[in-house]
């Protein structure tokens, strides 16, 4: 029997058809919950709590994603959003994601259909490109990218950039057409363990165009530099 198995393997190698044995646990269901950002920001006399959380469940090629981000200010939720997405791997390090996004704001809430691409761009930039179609025909597009610089094996500097675009003015949510707002930041974290890392940093956000006009009309600031302290953890 051993001689027969050896001969079969040798024949497969000769004809260029390597044998692959499929184990039932080769593609198990796995999951992850990641608090990418959980931080307190301070700008002047204003202090707010912000979060950016991802959770996913599935197999290697197909996953269910849940994403949430937002912030509380003065004990009240200023803005937040939740996305529920189906994700399918379409290339090495790249997934197509589609699903639903819901905004929960101080103003009118919005529901969106979402279609995006998430993955690792050249030079190791983690990138998300997402198109949104609103319930009343509104359109939006978001670019979200970050890069990690390893200063040491435990000390890591992360740079991030997010830009939001809208197809038309929407006074109900105080967003203007075109490039509406940008947010960028630097966060320096120390990994006590891979799963646990406190950090400090600085964040800059700016409303642009008509969005800035809406903010000023409501007596709000349209530009801010925020110092922050937070913790990143996952399991």
N, C-alpha and C positions, 0 to 999 in steps of 0.2 A: 504493500500500500504506500509506504514512504517513497519507494522508487517511482510509482505512478504519479504522485503529487509533484515530485521534483521534475519529472519529465514534462508535465503540464505547465509548470511555471517557466521552465526553460523555453518551451515552444511559444508561450505568450510573449516572452521578452524578445524572442527572435523575430516575431512578426509585428512588433511594435504595438501590441495591445496589452498593456499592463492590467493585471487583475486587480479589482477593487472589491473588497468585502464590505458590505454595508451593515453596520451594527445598528440595532434599533435605537440606541441612545446617541447615535452620531450627530443628531440635530435636535437636542433637547429644548424644551421650553425654558427660557431664562427671563429674568426681570431685573429692573434697576430703578431706584428712586434717588435722584440727585438734586440737592440744593446747591445749584451753581452759585447763587448769590443769596445771602440772607444777612442784611446789613442795616446799619443806622447811618443816615446821611445828615450832615449839618451844613447849612449855608446861612450865614448871618444869624438871625434869631430863629430861623426855621429849622425844625428837626423832623425827619420822617423815616419810616421803616420801609425798606424795599425788599422784594424777593424775586427770584427767577428760578423756577423749579421745573424739572423734567422727570417724567416717569415713563417707562416702557415695559412691554410684556410681549413675548413672542419667540419666534425661532430665527435662524440666521437670515433668511430672506424676507420674512413677513413679520411685521410687528405692529402693535397698537401703541401709539404715543399719546401722552397727555402732557400738555405744557401750560404753565401758568406764570404770569408775571404781573407786578403791580406795586402799589405803595400806599401806605397809610400816612396821613399828616394830621396833626392835632387830634389824634384819636379817631379820625374818620377816614374811610377809604376814599382816596382821591381818584384812583383809576385802577382797573385790573382787567385781566382777560384770561380766558381759558380756551385752549385748543384741544380737540380730540381728533386724531389723525390716524389713518391707515398708512403704513410705510412699507415700501417694497424696494429691495436692493436692485439696482439696475446696472451697476458697474462697480468696480473696485472702489470702495470708500464713498460711494454715492447712493443715496436713496431718493426715490420720488415719494412725496407725501401728499395726501389729499384728505379733506375732512371738513370740520366745522370749527369756527371761532366765534366766541361770544364776548363782547365787551361789557364791562360793568363800570360805569362812570358816574360822576356827579351830575352829568347832563344826561342826554338820551342814550340809552343802550343801543347797541348795534349787533346784528347777526350777520356772519359772513360765511361764504363758501371759500375754502382755502385749497390752493394747489401750489406745491413748492418743491424745491430741490435742496437737499441737505447733504453735506459731505465735507471732504478734506480737499481744498484747492491746492494748486502747486505752492511749494514753500511752506506747507503745513498750516495754512490758514483755514480754520474751521469756519464754514460758510453756510448760511441759510438764505435762500432767495425764495420769496413767497408772494404769490399773487392772490388778491382777495376780491371777491365779488359780493357786494352787499345785497340785502333783501330788497332795497328800493333802487337798485341799479348803480349804487356807488361802487367805485373801484379803488383799490389801494395796492401798493407794492412795497415790500420791506426787504432791505438788505441788512443782514446781521452777520458780522464776522469778528473773529478773535484770533489772536496769536499768542502762544506761550513761549517765553524765553527762559530757559533753564540757567539760572545763575549758578546754582549748585544742584545736587540731587534732591534737596528739600526746599530750597528757596527759589520761587518761580515768579516771574513778572508777566502778567497777562495784560495785553492791550486789546480794547474792544471798540467797535464802532457799529452803531445802528442808525439807519436812515429810513424815514417813512415818506412815501409819496401818495397823493390822493388825486383822483381823477377830476374832482370838482369841489367847489366850496360847500361846506356843510355846517351851517350856523348852529344847528341843533347840537352838534358835538364839538363845535369850535375848532374845526380843522379846515384849512384852506387848500386849494388845488396846487398841484405841483409838489416840489420838495417842501414838506410841511415842518419837519423837525429832525434834528440830529442829536445823537447822544454818544459821547465817547468817554472812555475812562482808562485808568491804569490801576491795577490791583497787584500788590506784592504780598504773596502768601507764603507761609511756612508750613510744610506738610509734617505734622507730628506723626501721622501715619498717612498712607495714601488716601485713606477714607476720611481724614479729618485735617482741616487746614484753616487756622485763623488768618486774617489778612487785613491790611490797611490800604488806603488808596485815595484817589481823587476822581471825581466825575464831573463832566461838563455837559450841559444840555442847553439847547437853543431852539426856540420856535422861530420859524422863518415865514416871510411873506404874510399872507392873509391870516395864518394861524397866529402869528405874533400880534397882528392887529386885534384879533379876537381876545387874546390874553390881556392886552393893555386896556381894552374896553371894559373888561371885567375886573380891572384893578389888580391883575396878577402879573408877576414878573415873566418876561419872555426869555430870559437868559440867566443861567446860574452856574456857579462853580461850587461843588459840594465836596467836602472832606468826609471820609467814611471809614468805618471799621465794621468788620463782619466775619462770618465763618462760612466755609464751604465744606460740605460733607455729603457722603453718599453711602448707600448700602443696597 
